Amino acid sequence: MPYKTIWQANGIVWTYSGVLTGNELLNSNFEIFGDERFDDLRYQIVDLTAVEEIEVWRNHIRKLAHLDMAASRSNPRIKVAIVTTAPDGQFISDIYKQYTEGKSPWVTKIFTAMDEAMQWAQAE
């Protein structure tokens, strides 16, 4: 499996590995939107540190951003922490922020270390 979804008390952590495709990125989000735990989420951590190759295009990120903006109407209290050390990961994170910044109540921040992302995401 190219990604793993871990539910926590008030959050979710996605760990992606290998080749990350746009469809996998979208599908991982679809999994949580219909889940009854979604309304209790306060953070999402997107861990891209084990990704070796990214096959995600701008249209995938646009769809993801629009899905998240729609989901933010149901739960506006989510922080999104993206963990990446690769230029490609930084690039798709920047594109996501371009689509959502100022249009969504969700706050997105990019990190290079998981512990920093977790600390930020879990802070009130």
C-alpha positions, 0 to 999 in steps of 0.5 A: 500500500503506497500510503497508510492512514492513522487515526488519532484522538483528534487528528489523522496522519497519512504516511505516503511512500514510494511513488505518490500519484495524484489519484492516491492523494485524492483517494486518501482524502475521500476515505476520511470525508465520509467517516464519522470521526471527521467532525472531531478532527483538529489536524491532518499530518501529511508525511511525504518523507518516504516518497521517492517519486511524485506523479501528482499534477496541478489538476490533482492539487486543484481538486484536492484543494477544492475538496478540502475547501468544501470539507472545511464547511463541515469542520472549519477547525483543521490544521494541515501540516505537510512534512517533506524534505524534497523539492517536489514535496515542497512544490505540491505543498506550495501549489496547495497553499496557493489554491486554499490560502485566504479561501479556507479556514484551514491553516496549512504549514510545511515542515521538514520534521515530523516532531515539529509538525506534530507539536504544531498540529496538536497545539491549541 
